[in-house]
């Protein structure tokens, strides 16, 4: 490790942890004023999340290329182990399950009602898209979540593991990931902390960050699409 690595770590710490704690208050204020239907402010929050992910992720990749580091250090490598294929099968099953739920949501008012109850009306629930324009941007936001994996499960885990064991490094990276979602409130911090732990286990267990990226994108997309269908099809029940 060299000075550039340490500077990159400081950058990630400030940008991915301290900044959201400050900016999160402004975001929470916006979420508190969001209307139930389509709202321009919701799109503003989406763009903020997208910009944030790219602004941190891209410099890390540039630094990696500049220093001629192997991307396998970030978990971005081709795996051919049994654990990878088991992980891929599990993630594929989750993708197919989410797809089946979305198809059922179009036909089942009861399932839509259950989905709306599970979403709730907290900060996270208010982020769910209510219009097709919001949904399209949500999809882009979900794809941008791949940068979060590179930041927290790739770079942060690699850097922290240089100073401690993989277990403590994993706990610390999950804590950073959770704090970066402080705009979702206390419940959101706890929820993303647990979710971050699952993603770390997927990464370490399979040896590939690609599976964690696929799972993260799938989970975010499902939340937006399922929520959108549940909100927009409510009128069909009357």
Order of alpha helices (4+ residues) and beta strands (2+ residues): alpha-alpha-alpha-alpha-alpha-alpha-alpha-alpha-alpha-alpha-alpha-alpha
